[in-house]
Amino acid sequence: MSNLSAASRFDEIYNNTRGALLALITAKCKRIDDVGDIFQDTYMELYRVLLKRGVGYVTNEKALVIRIAKRKIAKYYSLVERSRIFVSMTPVNEDGVEFNVSGIDLDAFLTEDFTINKILLETARDRINQKPEDIQKVFHLYYYIGLTIPEIAKELGLSESNVKHKLYRTLEELRNLLK
């Protein structure tokens, strides 16, 4: 695949989704100043996906862009919140004496949090892999491919309510497991 085909597909997706994406990000952001950054990060990630996975990977462009944006929004605000809480803490030593946090490596702090999230993700993935094949397919189509529930139902020959039941019941099990 050439960069030209990825660039032209990117332009096409951008033109088809920018209005809906801007509306979504604007509605979800806590501050209007964050909209531009998240908008740009979303499309940068889309371009990386096109380069890595190929132009044919994108079957539902709007769903993919929205999924990327939701992840960017969640990541952005979780990092902002963690860094705000971390910086606002006044750490004390064992004797109750305050000490300076400017020497603490924020990257190491976030890396530890990333490791914890990775462990939780691996636990969830292992649990899903223990489920019957139809549930695994529903999760893959919904979270990795980005299909909607009606599309999954059509693809797997199931009713929409059956797909929802499989998805939501398993999500509830994962929530209880990972509390």
Backbone torsions as a table, in degrees:
resi	resn	phi	psi	omega
1	MET	NA	135.3	179.0
2	SER	-92.9	159.4	178.1
3	ASN	-65.7	-28.0	179.9
4	LEU	-64.0	-43.0	179.6
5	SER	-68.4	-36.6	176.5
6	ALA	-65.5	-40.6	-179.8
7	ALA	-65.8	-41.9	-179.6
8	SER	-69.5	-37.6	176.6
9	ARG	-66.5	-39.3	177.3
10	PHE	-59.3	-47.7	-179.9
11	ASP	-59.1	-40.6	179.3
12	GLU	-63.7	-47.5	179.5
13	ILE	-63.9	-43.1	179.5
14	TYR	-57.2	-49.2	-179.0
15	ASN	-63.7	-33.3	-178.4
16	ASN	-80.5	-21.3	-171.4
17	THR	-120.8	-9.7	-171.1
18	ARG	-61.0	-38.3	-179.8
19	GLY	-65.4	-48.1	180.0
20	ALA	-65.1	-39.2	-179.3
21	LEU	-67.0	-44.0	179.5
22	LEU	-61.1	-39.8	177.6
23	ALA	-63.8	-44.7	179.9
24	LEU	-61.9	-49.8	-177.2
25	ILE	-64.0	-41.1	179.2
26	THR	-61.4	-41.0	-179.7
27	ALA	-68.9	-34.2	-174.2
28	LYS	-89.4	-22.4	-175.9
29	CYS	-75.2	145.3	178.9
30	LYS	-79.3	-30.3	179.8
31	ARG	-129.7	137.5	-178.7
32	ILE	-63.8	-26.2	178.8
33	ASP	-65.7	-20.8	-178.0
34	ASP	-83.8	-16.3	-173.7
35	VAL	-58.1	-49.2	-176.9
36	GLY	-60.6	-43.1	-179.2
37	ASP	-63.8	-46.6	-177.8
38	ILE	-69.0	-37.8	176.6
39	PHE	-58.5	-49.0	-179.6
40	GLN	-65.7	-44.3	179.3
41	ASP	-60.4	-37.2	180.0
42	THR	-62.9	-47.0	-178.5
43	TYR	-73.8	-28.0	173.7
44	MET	-64.8	-42.1	178.1
45	GLU	-65.8	-39.4	176.7
46	LEU	-58.4	-45.0	179.9
47	TYR	-63.3	-40.1	176.8
48	ARG	-62.1	-39.6	178.2
49	VAL	-63.1	-43.9	179.8
50	LEU	-62.5	-39.7	179.0
51	LEU	-69.3	-40.2	-175.4
52	LYS	-78.3	-46.8	-172.5
53	ARG	-93.8	-20.2	-178.4
54	GLY	99.5	158.5	-177.2
55	VAL	-64.1	-35.2	-178.0
56	GLY	-71.6	-11.6	-179.0
57	TYR	-63.6	-34.5	-174.4
58	VAL	-83.6	110.4	176.6
59	THR	-105.8	-34.4	178.2
60	ASN	-123.9	89.1	-171.6
61	GLU	-62.3	-39.7	-178.9
62	LYS	-66.2	-43.0	179.7
63	ALA	-63.5	-41.2	179.9
64	LEU	-64.3	-46.4	-178.7
65	VAL	-64.2	-41.1	179.3
66	ILE	-66.5	-41.1	178.7
67	ARG	-62.5	-43.1	177.9
68	ILE	-62.0	-44.9	-178.6
69	ALA	-62.5	-42.7	179.7
70	LYS	-62.4	-39.7	177.3
71	ARG	-65.8	-40.9	179.5
72	LYS	-64.4	-41.6	179.3
73	ILE	-63.1	-48.5	-179.3
74	ALA	-61.7	-44.9	-179.8
75	LYS	-64.8	-44.0	-178.4
76	TYR	-59.5	-50.3	-176.9
77	TYR	-74.6	-29.0	175.9
78	SER	-69.2	-38.8	176.9
79	LEU	-67.8	-41.7	178.5
80	VAL	-62.0	-45.5	-178.4
81	GLU	-65.2	-44.8	-180.0
82	ARG	-63.4	-42.1	-179.0
83	SER	-70.1	-35.2	177.6
84	ARG	-64.6	-46.0	179.5
85	ILE	-64.5	-43.1	-177.8
86	PHE	-63.4	-45.4	-177.9
87	VAL	-72.0	-30.9	-177.7
88	SER	-80.0	-12.0	178.7
89	MET	-69.5	145.1	173.0
90	THR	-111.4	94.4	-176.4
91	PRO	-70.2	149.0	177.4
92	VAL	-130.7	152.6	176.8
93	ASN	-84.4	-172.0	-176.0
94	GLU	-61.2	-25.9	-179.2
95	ASP	-89.3	1.7	180.0
96	GLY	84.9	10.9	-179.9
97	VAL	-90.5	131.1	-179.8
98	GLU	-67.5	147.5	173.4
99	PHE	-134.2	161.4	-173.0
100	ASN	-76.0	131.3	178.8
101	VAL	-94.9	-0.7	-175.9
102	SER	-64.0	-22.9	179.5
103	GLY	-86.5	-3.7	-178.4
104	ILE	-80.2	135.9	-178.2
105	ASP	-81.8	106.3	-179.1
106	LEU	-63.7	-33.4	178.3
107	ASP	-61.8	-40.2	178.5
108	ALA	-65.0	-39.1	178.3
109	PHE	-61.0	-46.7	-179.4
110	LEU	-70.6	-32.2	177.8
111	THR	-63.8	-40.2	177.4
112	GLU	-61.9	-42.7	178.6
113	ASP	-64.9	-39.5	177.2
114	PHE	-60.9	-41.2	-179.9
115	THR	-63.1	-42.1	177.9
116	ILE	-62.8	-43.7	178.7
117	ASN	-63.9	-37.3	179.1
118	LYS	-64.2	-41.3	178.6
119	ILE	-63.8	-42.7	178.1
120	LEU	-63.3	-41.1	178.9
121	LEU	-63.8	-42.6	178.9
122	GLU	-64.7	-37.6	177.2
123	THR	-63.7	-44.4	179.0
124	ALA	-64.4	-43.3	179.8
125	ARG	-62.6	-41.5	177.8
126	ASP	-61.7	-42.2	-179.9
127	ARG	-64.8	-41.1	178.8
128	ILE	-65.4	-38.1	179.8
129	ASN	-67.1	-18.0	176.7
130	GLN	-84.9	-11.9	-178.9
131	LYS	-77.0	163.1	175.8
132	PRO	-58.7	158.5	-174.6
133	GLU	-59.2	-36.7	-178.8
134	ASP	-64.8	-36.8	177.3
135	ILE	-69.2	-40.6	177.0
136	GLN	-60.2	-41.1	179.3
137	LYS	-65.0	-42.0	179.1
138	VAL	-59.6	-46.8	179.2
139	PHE	-62.8	-43.9	-179.2
140	HIS	-62.8	-47.2	-178.9
141	LEU	-65.7	-36.6	-177.0
142	TYR	-77.1	-49.3	-172.7
143	TYR	-92.1	-31.1	-176.9
144	TYR	-97.5	-38.3	-179.1
145	ILE	-90.8	-30.1	177.0
146	GLY	88.2	21.3	177.9
147	LEU	-75.0	154.3	176.4
148	THR	-83.4	168.7	179.6
149	ILE	-61.0	-44.8	176.8
150	PRO	-61.4	-37.6	178.8
151	GLU	-66.2	-40.4	178.1
152	ILE	-64.4	-44.1	179.8
153	ALA	-58.5	-43.7	179.5
154	LYS	-65.9	-44.4	-177.7
155	GLU	-63.5	-40.1	-177.1
156	LEU	-94.8	-4.7	-179.9
157	GLY	70.5	34.1	179.0
158	LEU	-115.4	166.2	173.8
159	SER	-79.0	155.5	178.7
160	GLU	-60.8	-39.3	-179.4
161	SER	-65.9	-34.0	177.4
162	ASN	-67.1	-42.1	178.1
163	VAL	-63.1	-46.4	178.9
164	LYS	-59.3	-44.2	-179.3
165	HIS	-59.6	-47.6	-179.8
166	LYS	-62.4	-43.7	-177.7
167	LEU	-68.2	-52.5	-174.1
168	TYR	-71.2	-36.0	177.7
169	ARG	-64.4	-43.2	179.4
170	THR	-68.8	-37.8	176.2
171	LEU	-61.3	-41.0	177.8
172	GLU	-63.2	-40.8	176.7
173	GLU	-61.6	-42.4	179.8
174	LEU	-65.7	-40.4	178.2
175	ARG	-60.1	-45.0	-179.8
176	ASN	-65.7	-37.3	179.7
177	LEU	-67.6	-39.4	-171.1
178	LEU	-99.6	11.6	179.7
179	LYS	-57.2	NA	NA
